[in-house]
Amino acid sequence: MKDQNEVGLIAKLIEGCRHYFNLPENYREYQWTQTKAYKRRLGTVKYFWIIGGSLMLISGHIAFILGGSLFLSFVSFAYLDE
């Protein structure tokens, strides 16, 4: 039940941003976020962030944490793009 509430909260946040910027529902980038492929990729990105974050916490080295965060951010954006 908690997962559905989190998804609902995220959906409301995205919907609110879409209304704030006056973006129509047929906006291509918005439609991409509603596809199964995007949701599957988002799950993969979450998995890699969990693994990467755990490794960063285990290492405790600030350079590894900073470098890992920047690398994971870049890979996340690149992977979630169409």
N, C-alpha and C positions, 0 to 999 in steps of 0.2 A: 504494500500500500504506500510505503514511503517513496518508492521510485515513481509512482504515478503522480504524487504531489510535487516532486521535484521537476518532473517533466512538465507538469501543468504550470509551475512557476516560471520555468524557462520559456515555455510557449507564450505565456502572458507578457514576459519581458520583451521577447522578440516582436510580438504583436504590438506592444506599446511603442517600441522604437519605430516600427513600420508606420504606425499612425503619426508619430511625431514628425517624421521626415516626409510624410505624405507620399509614401511609396505604394503603388497599386499592387494587388496580389499577383498580377501577371508579370511582375518584375522578375527577370530571369534568375538573378542571384537568390531571390527569396524562394522561388520555386525549387531551386537546387537543394535548399535546406530541408525540403519536405520529401525528398526521394529516399528510397530504401538504401541506395548506394551511399548517400551522404551519411545516413544514420549508422550504417555499418562502418564507414570510415571513422566516424566520431567515436564509436566504441573502441576501435583499434587505437586511436589517439589517446583515449582515456587510459587504456591498458598500458601503453608505453609511458605515459606520464607517471602512472603509479609505480612502474618498475624503475624508471629513471629517478623519480623522487626518492624512492627507497635507497637506491644506490648512492644518491647524493647525501642522504642523511647518514648512511653507514660510513661513507668516506670522511665526512666532516671537514674536508679541505675546501676553503673558500674559493679557490681558483676552479676546482672541479665543479662546485655547485654553480658558480657563475657561468662557466663554460657550458655545463650541461643544460642549464636553464635556457641559455641563448640558443644552443643547438636544438633542443627539443621544441622551442618556440618556432624556429625557422622550419623545422621538419613538419610540425603540426600545420602551419599555414600552407606550406607547399602541398602536403598530402590532402588537405581538405579542399583545396582549390579544384575546380572542375578540370 
